[in-house]
Amino acid sequence: MALQFDPLRLPPHCQALREEVRQFLAEEIQAGTFDPKNPVVDIVQSKAFAKEVAAKGWIGMTWPKAYGGQERSFLERYVVSEEMLLARAPVRHYFVADRQSGPTLIRYGSEAIKQEVLPRIVRGEVSFCIGMSEPNSGSDLFAASAKATPIEGGWLLNGSKIWTSNAHNADYMIGIFRTSPATREDRRHGLTSLLVDMKTPGITCNPIMHMAGAHEFNEVVFQDAFIPRSHLIGEVDAAWKQATSELAYERSGPERFLETFDALRLLVDAVDAKSADTRLAVGLGRLVGQLHTLRRMSVSVAGMLASGKEPVVEAAIVKDLGTVWEQALPHRVRELAAFLEEDLPGVQALQQRLLHETRIAPKLTIQGGTTEILRGIIARGLGLR
Ligand SMILES: Cc1cc2nc3c(=O)[nH]c(=O)nc-3n(C[C@H](O)[C@H](O)[C@H](O)COP(=O)(O)OP(=O)(O)OC[C@H]3O[C@@H](n4cnc5c(N)ncnc54)[C@H](O)[C@@H]3O)c2cc1C
């Protein structure tokens, strides 16, 4: 298989949209809706912010008008996401639903579920989480064992999911559950994707704190939680079919290289251009060049997704290169900051942010598929294994 990154540039109307998003964000910051200098997400702020973004028509903006969407392009969505991330806007309440749960429902959900749930996502009312990983199956999704046992009218869920981001605030989970054993011919067989209302009796969320001290993910335990038949997504026993396409959307966006970006921005802010050390200037130039290349690759994948292609290997490459780069960034910025005069304004803000970025860096190459797994996908896609 040949690798292909279409050499795409964002069209001019995207620039007009970018200006509109920047204006909106400046007004939101001015109004105190969020503080771009505070890296900790406040869920109350995030819910209020989702309503504001929804009012602009920027949640589900690529989706059919029949479900409340705007039928705008993936490239326009790319621009909106990029500006939100750069401004550190509190997108958590709607981001997962907008990026992957909504598109999954559009593709595989029943008409009744689409009518019921999608307009609520578009209005910024509901939040989603992803129930894939379990205590004994992370990278190996197809070893999942949380069970969905068929009963009259639906299924009873038992078992647990782990590392479930935002489950404690989410209204819904799209999760994979075992409905049949795997077969000798196909070890991916036997998992079913279900839409789970998180308020269903029999579901408990146990918090897990991460090393930066925040409560972002959870263990979710199911004890005889009833899920109606109408909440089936796709085919019984064939969840692997939809998981693959869902992951291509998850892997290639600007969120895969911008999570520690503030370290670079604050370094640039702190530099005194007139007297900067040459080694600092060279290091900065290299980082910006790498960022530019990653962005071109990521935009290219967005363009290929928009034109109906399935750039699974290219998306995996963006995620691998992007997350390894953003993970190393705080360390590389710290090395370059050694060339700054300590009394320059901005150095303290940089040091403080580096503390936070260094603590979140380890997770970047794990969430959404580990580096090793991505490299396996790339190797297989290239016919090397
Ligand atoms: C911040 C964060 C948020 C997350 N949010 C969610 C979420 O919302 N929903 C969800 O379902 N999950 C979530 N996860 C879980 C994440 O997707 C898993 O942690 C990940 O898939 C790895 O699984 P594991 O932790 O069980 O590690 P394991 O799969 O046990 O892997 C351990 C190590 O072995 C390596 N390894 C495993 N298999 C192979 C192989 N075949 N070849 C080579 N190396 C291999 C891995 O790369 C890794 O280094 C999140 C994780 C993090 C860090």
The ligand as an SDF file (V2000), in Angstrom:
LIG
                    3D

 53 58  0  0  0  0  0  0  0  0999 V2000
   -5.6390   10.2140   29.6960 C   0  0  0  0  0  0  0  0  0  0  0  0
   -6.2800    8.9410   29.2390 C   0  0  0  0  0  0  0  0  0  0  0  0
   -7.5980    8.9470   28.8870 C   0  0  0  0  0  0  0  0  0  0  0  0
   -8.2060    7.7680   28.4750 C   0  0  0  0  0  0  0  0  0  0  0  0
   -9.5360    7.7920   28.1530 N   0  0  0  0  0  0  0  0  0  0  0  0
  -10.1520    6.6490   27.7960 C   0  0  0  0  0  0  0  0  0  0  0  0
  -11.5490    6.6330   27.5230 C   0  0  0  0  0  0  0  0  0  0  0  0
  -12.2170    7.6620   27.6080 O   0  0  0  0  0  0  0  0  0  0  0  0
  -12.1280    5.4620   27.2080 N   0  0  0  0  0  0  0  0  0  0  0  0
  -11.4280    4.3030   27.1100 C   0  0  0  0  0  0  0  0  0  0  0  0
  -12.0230    3.2850   26.7740 O   0  0  0  0  0  0  0  0  0  0  0  0
  -10.1100    4.2650   27.3680 N   0  0  0  0  0  0  0  0  0  0  0  0
   -9.4530    5.4180   27.7100 C   0  0  0  0  0  0  0  0  0  0  0  0
   -8.1110    5.4090   27.9910 N   0  0  0  0  0  0  0  0  0  0  0  0
   -7.4290    4.1250   27.9840 C   0  0  0  0  0  0  0  0  0  0  0  0
   -6.4340    3.9530   26.8870 C   0  0  0  0  0  0  0  0  0  0  0  0
   -7.0410    3.9270   25.6300 O   0  0  0  0  0  0  0  0  0  0  0  0
   -5.6700    2.6760   27.2550 C   0  0  0  0  0  0  0  0  0  0  0  0
   -4.9500    2.9760   28.4270 O   0  0  0  0  0  0  0  0  0  0  0  0
   -4.7760    2.2290   26.2130 C   0  0  0  0  0  0  0  0  0  0  0  0
   -5.5080    1.6630   25.1730 O   0  0  0  0  0  0  0  0  0  0  0  0
   -3.7300    1.2510   26.7380 C   0  0  0  0  0  0  0  0  0  0  0  0
   -4.3190    0.1590   27.4130 O   0  0  0  0  0  0  0  0  0  0  0  0
   -3.7510   -0.3660   28.8260 P   0  0  0  0  0  0  0  0  0  0  0  0
   -3.5890    0.8180   29.7040 O   0  0  0  0  0  0  0  0  0  0  0  0
   -4.6010   -1.5020   29.2850 O   0  0  0  0  0  0  0  0  0  0  0  0
   -2.3030   -0.9050   28.4780 O   0  0  0  0  0  0  0  0  0  0  0  0
   -1.8990   -2.2890   27.8060 P   0  0  0  0  0  0  0  0  0  0  0  0
   -2.7790   -2.5680   26.6300 O   0  0  0  0  0  0  0  0  0  0  0  0
   -1.8360   -3.3520   28.8600 O   0  0  0  0  0  0  0  0  0  0  0  0
   -0.4480   -1.9740   27.2860 O   0  0  0  0  0  0  0  0  0  0  0  0
    0.6940   -1.8960   28.1650 C   0  0  0  0  0  0  0  0  0  0  0  0
    1.9250   -1.6280   27.3060 C   0  0  0  0  0  0  0  0  0  0  0  0
    2.1180   -2.7300   26.3810 O   0  0  0  0  0  0  0  0  0  0  0  0
    2.1520   -2.2520   25.0340 C   0  0  0  0  0  0  0  0  0  0  0  0
    1.4420   -3.2000   24.1590 N   0  0  0  0  0  0  0  0  0  0  0  0
    0.2020   -3.7300   24.3630 C   0  0  0  0  0  0  0  0  0  0  0  0
   -0.1300   -4.5390   23.3340 N   0  0  0  0  0  0  0  0  0  0  0  0
    0.9190   -4.5220   22.4650 C   0  0  0  0  0  0  0  0  0  0  0  0
    1.1670   -5.1070   21.1900 C   0  0  0  0  0  0  0  0  0  0  0  0
    0.2690   -5.9150   20.6080 N   0  0  0  0  0  0  0  0  0  0  0  0
    2.3360   -4.8310   20.5770 N   0  0  0  0  0  0  0  0  0  0  0  0
    3.2540   -3.9970   21.1430 C   0  0  0  0  0  0  0  0  0  0  0  0
    3.0790   -3.4020   22.3600 N   0  0  0  0  0  0  0  0  0  0  0  0
    1.9200   -3.6500   22.9970 C   0  0  0  0  0  0  0  0  0  0  0  0
    1.4080   -0.9240   25.0510 C   0  0  0  0  0  0  0  0  0  0  0  0
    1.8460   -0.0750   23.9960 O   0  0  0  0  0  0  0  0  0  0  0  0
    1.7850   -0.3820   26.4340 C   0  0  0  0  0  0  0  0  0  0  0  0
    3.0230    0.2670   26.3610 O   0  0  0  0  0  0  0  0  0  0  0  0
   -7.4700    6.5690   28.3930 C   0  0  0  0  0  0  0  0  0  0  0  0
   -6.1080    6.5590   28.7530 C   0  0  0  0  0  0  0  0  0  0  0  0
   -5.5190    7.7310   29.1740 C   0  0  0  0  0  0  0  0  0  0  0  0
   -4.0710    7.7060   29.5420 C   0  0  0  0  0  0  0  0  0  0  0  0
  1  2  1  0
  2  3  1  0
  2 52  2  0
  3  4  2  0
  4  5  1  0
  4 50  1  0
  5  6  2  0
  6  7  1  0
  6 13  1  0
  7  8  2  0
  7  9  1  0
  9 10  1  0
 10 11  2  0
 10 12  1  0
 12 13  2  0
 13 14  1  0
 14 15  1  0
 14 50  1  0
 15 16  1  0
 16 17  1  0
 16 18  1  0
 18 19  1  0
 18 20  1  0
 20 21  1  0
 20 22  1  0
 22 23  1  0
 23 24  1  0
 24 25  2  0
 24 26  1  0
 24 27  1  0
 27 28  1  0
 28 29  2  0
 28 30  1  0
 28 31  1  0
 31 32  1  0
 32 33  1  0
 33 34  1  0
 33 48  1  0
 34 35  1  0
 35 36  1  0
 35 46  1  0
 36 37  1  0
 36 45  1  0
 37 38  2  0
 38 39  1  0
 39 40  1  0
 39 45  2  0
 40 41  1  0
 40 42  2  0
 42 43  1  0
 43 44  2  0
 44 45  1  0
 46 47  1  0
 46 48  1  0
 48 49  1  0
 50 51  2  0
 51 52  1  0
 52 53  1  0
M  END
$$$$
